[in-house]
Amino acid sequence: MAVSAKEALKSPQWWWSIGQIVFGCLLVAIAFVIFINPYDLVPGGVYGLALVISKLLNEAVQPGVIGYVLDTFLIITALVLFGGKFGGRTIFAVLITPGLMLLLDWLVYPNLDVAATCDATQLLGGHVDLSDHLLLTSIIGGVFSGIGVGIVIRNNAATGGTDITGMILHRFAKMKFANGVLLSDALIVLSGLVVIGFGIGLPEGKEPAGLLLTLYSAVSIFVNAKVLGYTIDGASRDKLLYIICDVHSDKMRNYILHELNRGGTYIKAKGMYTDNNKEMIFLVVNRKEVRNVQHKIKEFDPKAFVVVTDAYDTFGEGFKPFPEENAMPTE
């Protein structure tokens, strides 16, 4: 039975999902305001492009404001191409992310005039100045941004920018989503090389430092991509077991069906060395259950042969629901 929009708003799952989107956007805002913007890093994404444009304008306009403008076209595109649910959530994420950035600017800098300069020495009264530790700030910024964007994507939304261009390339160019995002980010970093790396937009005398900043930006991009992928796919939560025995006892079957509340599949097999017929159980459990299953196998058949491997994704009853047709692609 279809659930009405009014009923969905009352669902704890709906509120939990929206809360996760807000939290993900907050992490992205922290990445940019505290670890990326003050050090002239170009991290990719629409806000990376906004940062480049801000530098071209001599920081007369804050990157958060430019981000609003750049995202307008992409919001409309998301609504048209990917439907109301994804588009609506994306609009929400796109609108609150620059707002959270502006709010953080107000919180971490003495005033908005100082915030417009992105002066690292003024962050929280100078207590968070990492100007001498750019590798560290590149890594931390990439981690915060990757986790934040990943959380938003897992909740069927996007933060705008290269998330949406990645989906467009995935749909029309048959390019993998991750490769589409990487291509978009690479073009933005290249623009950062032109603007910051060659010294345009930097104070006179700091041109050589711009090339170094471009390399640090590449580090941030790499870390962001790795953390983003890990956040979307996660560490494997499920384990796949191949249990090979001469004959599986009723005790093992009852244990799987009634104590684990799982289902399994018998697969006929034959031992290569003994040429004896065997039974192999194909069983998926969560990782917390693996140790107990191993103990039970040892109890029922000490001579059993067991292989435990990661289950990359598990869909069906008792596990994850199958993805929706228009859900965010993560491969």
SULMO-V56102 format. One record per residue. N is the residue number from 1. PHI is phi in radians with two decimals (none if undefined). PSI is psi as a letter, one per 30 degrees, with the letter a starting at -180 (* if undefined). Layout:
# SULMO-V56102
n->(N & N)
phi->(PHI & PHI)
psi->(PSI & PSI)
This chain:
# SULMO-V56102
n->(1 & 2 & 3 & 4 & 5 & 6 & 7 & 8 & 9 & 10 & 11 & 12 & 13 & 14 & 15 & 16 & 17 & 18 & 19 & 20 & 21 & 22 & 23 & 24 & 25 & 26 & 27 & 28 & 29 & 30 & 31 & 32 & 33 & 34 & 35 & 36 & 37 & 38 & 39 & 40 & 41 & 42 & 43 & 44 & 45 & 46 & 47 & 48 & 49 & 50 & 51 & 52 & 53 & 54 & 55 & 56 & 57 & 58 & 59 & 60 & 61 & 62 & 63 & 64 & 65 & 66 & 67 & 68 & 69 & 70 & 71 & 72 & 73 & 74 & 75 & 76 & 77 & 78 & 79 & 80 & 81 & 82 & 83 & 84 & 85 & 86 & 87 & 88 & 89 & 90 & 91 & 92 & 93 & 94 & 95 & 96 & 97 & 98 & 99 & 100 & 101 & 102 & 103 & 104 & 105 & 106 & 107 & 108 & 109 & 110 & 111 & 112 & 113 & 114 & 115 & 116 & 117 & 118 & 119 & 120 & 121 & 122 & 123 & 124 & 125 & 126 & 127 & 128 & 129 & 130 & 131 & 132 & 133 & 134 & 135 & 136 & 137 & 138 & 139 & 140 & 141 & 142 & 143 & 144 & 145 & 146 & 147 & 148 & 149 & 150 & 151 & 152 & 153 & 154 & 155 & 156 & 157 & 158 & 159 & 160 & 161 & 162 & 163 & 164 & 165 & 166 & 167 & 168 & 169 & 170 & 171 & 172 & 173 & 174 & 175 & 176 & 177 & 178 & 179 & 180 & 181 & 182 & 183 & 184 & 185 & 186 & 187 & 188 & 189 & 190 & 191 & 192 & 193 & 194 & 195 & 196 & 197 & 198 & 199 & 200 & 201 & 202 & 203 & 204 & 205 & 206 & 207 & 208 & 209 & 210 & 211 & 212 & 213 & 214 & 215 & 216 & 217 & 218 & 219 & 220 & 221 & 222 & 223 & 224 & 225 & 226 & 227 & 228 & 229 & 230 & 231 & 232 & 233 & 234 & 235 & 236 & 237 & 238 & 239 & 240 & 241 & 242 & 243 & 244 & 245 & 246 & 247 & 248 & 249 & 250 & 251 & 252 & 253 & 254 & 255 & 256 & 257 & 258 & 259 & 260 & 261 & 262 & 263 & 264 & 265 & 266 & 267 & 268 & 269 & 270 & 271 & 272 & 273 & 274 & 275 & 276 & 277 & 278 & 279 & 280 & 281 & 282 & 283 & 284 & 285 & 286 & 287 & 288 & 289 & 290 & 291 & 292 & 293 & 294 & 295 & 296 & 297 & 298 & 299 & 300 & 301 & 302 & 303 & 304 & 305 & 306 & 307 & 308 & 309 & 310 & 311 & 312 & 313 & 314 & 315 & 316 & 317 & 318 & 319 & 320 & 321 & 322 & 323 & 324 & 325 & 326 & 327 & 328 & 329 & 330 & 331)
phi->(none & -1.19 & -1.76 & -1.25 & -1.07 & -1.13 & -1.20 & -1.10 & -1.12 & -1.51 & -1.31 & -1.04 & -1.13 & -1.13 & -1.12 & -1.11 & -1.14 & -1.12 & -1.07 & -1.16 & -1.10 & -1.08 & -1.11 & -1.08 & -1.11 & -1.12 & -1.10 & -1.11 & -1.08 & -1.07 & -1.01 & -1.34 & -1.23 & -1.76 & -2.02 & -2.06 & -0.97 & -1.16 & -2.04 & 1.06 & -1.34 & -2.02 & -1.55 & 1.49 & 1.32 & -1.14 & -1.38 & -1.15 & -1.13 & -1.09 & -1.14 & -1.06 & -1.11 & -1.06 & -1.16 & -1.10 & -1.58 & 0.99 & 1.05 & -1.22 & -2.17 & -1.23 & -0.99 & -1.07 & -1.20 & -1.08 & -1.04 & -1.01 & -1.16 & -1.14 & -1.41 & -1.01 & -1.09 & -1.20 & -1.10 & -1.08 & -1.07 & -1.10 & -1.12 & -1.23 & -1.52 & -2.03 & 1.60 & -1.20 & -1.12 & -1.13 & -1.09 & -1.12 & -1.16 & -1.16 & -1.01 & -1.03 & -1.15 & -1.14 & -1.30 & -1.45 & -1.11 & -1.08 & -1.09 & -1.15 & -1.12 & -1.14 & -1.10 & -1.15 & -0.97 & -1.18 & -1.41 & -1.69 & -1.92 & -1.03 & -2.77 & -1.22 & -1.14 & -1.20 & -1.06 & -1.13 & -1.49 & 0.91 & -1.39 & -1.10 & -1.23 & -1.74 & -1.13 & 0.81 & 1.22 & 1.53 & -1.46 & -2.16 & -1.50 & -1.92 & -1.06 & -1.62 & -2.38 & -1.17 & -1.11 & -1.11 & -1.20 & -1.11 & -1.18 & -1.11 & -1.06 & -1.12 & -1.14 & -1.06 & -1.16 & -1.09 & -1.13 & -1.09 & -1.13 & -1.06 & -1.10 & -1.11 & -1.12 & -1.09 & -1.81 & 1.02 & -2.57 & -2.50 & -1.56 & 1.64 & 1.13 & -1.19 & -1.04 & -1.28 & -1.11 & -1.09 & -1.19 & -1.11 & -1.15 & -1.12 & -1.35 & -1.74 & -1.79 & 0.96 & -1.60 & -1.02 & -0.95 & -1.09 & -1.19 & -1.12 & -1.12 & -1.08 & -1.09 & -1.09 & -1.12 & -1.09 & -1.14 & -1.21 & -1.11 & -1.08 & -1.15 & -1.15 & -1.10 & -1.19 & -1.39 & -1.75 & -1.07 & -1.58 & 1.66 & -1.17 & 1.60 & -1.68 & -1.02 & -1.03 & 1.70 & -1.87 & -1.02 & -1.04 & -1.13 & -1.11 & -1.10 & -1.15 & -1.10 & -1.12 & -1.15 & -1.13 & -1.09 & -1.10 & -1.07 & -1.09 & -1.07 & -1.11 & -1.10 & -1.01 & -1.10 & -1.15 & -1.19 & -1.03 & -1.09 & -1.15 & -1.20 & -1.19 & -1.50 & 1.26 & -1.20 & -1.04 & -1.62 & -2.02 & -2.16 & -1.81 & -2.00 & -1.88 & -1.91 & -1.95 & -2.38 & -1.14 & -2.52 & -1.48 & -1.41 & -1.12 & -1.09 & -1.15 & -1.10 & -1.13 & -1.09 & -1.15 & -1.34 & -1.86 & -1.60 & -1.40 & 1.01 & -2.07 & -2.02 & -2.41 & -2.27 & -1.41 & -2.18 & -1.22 & -2.52 & -2.39 & -1.18 & -1.22 & -1.37 & -1.55 & 1.11 & -1.60 & -1.23 & -2.36 & -2.05 & -2.02 & -1.71 & -1.70 & -2.42 & -2.01 & -2.35 & -1.42 & -1.14 & -1.24 & -1.58 & -1.05 & -1.08 & -1.13 & -1.09 & -1.07 & -1.11 & -1.17 & -1.08 & -1.09 & -1.18 & -1.44 & -2.67 & -1.06 & -1.64 & -1.14 & -2.00 & -2.22 & -2.02 & -2.03 & -2.42 & -1.31 & -1.72 & -1.02 & -2.58 & -2.24 & -2.07 & 2.26 & -1.04 & 1.57 & -2.26 & -1.34 & -1.24 & -1.11 & -1.16 & -1.26 & -1.03 & -1.75 & -1.20 & -1.04 & -1.25 & -2.07 & -1.78)
psi->(k & k & k & l & e & e & e & e & f & f & k & e & e & e & e & e & e & e & e & e & e & e & e & e & e & e & e & e & e & e & e & e & e & e & f & e & e & f & g & g & k & j & g & a & l & f & f & e & e & e & e & e & e & e & e & e & g & h & g & f & k & k & e & e & e & e & e & e & e & e & f & e & e & e & e & e & e & e & e & e & e & g & l & e & e & e & e & e & e & e & e & e & e & e & e & f & e & e & e & e & e & e & e & e & e & e & e & f & l & e & l & f & e & e & e & f & f & h & j & f & f & f & j & h & g & g & f & h & j & h & f & g & h & e & e & e & e & e & e & e & e & e & e & e & e & e & e & e & e & e & e & e & e & f & g & h & l & l & g & a & b & f & e & e & e & e & e & e & e & e & e & f & g & h & k & k & e & e & e & e & e & e & e & e & e & e & e & e & e & e & e & e & e & e & e & e & e & g & f & k & f & l & l & k & f & g & e & e & f & e & e & e & e & e & e & e & e & e & e & e & e & e & e & e & e & e & e & e & e & e & e & e & e & l & k & k & f & l & k & k & k & j & j & k & l & e & k & k & l & f & e & e & e & e & e & e & e & e & e & f & h & l & l & l & k & k & k & k & l & k & k & e & e & f & g & k & k & l & k & k & k & j & k & k & l & l & f & f & f & e & e & e & e & e & e & e & e & e & e & e & j & f & g & l & k & k & k & k & l & k & j & e & k & j & k & a & k & f & b & k & l & k & k & l & e & g & l & k & k & g & *)
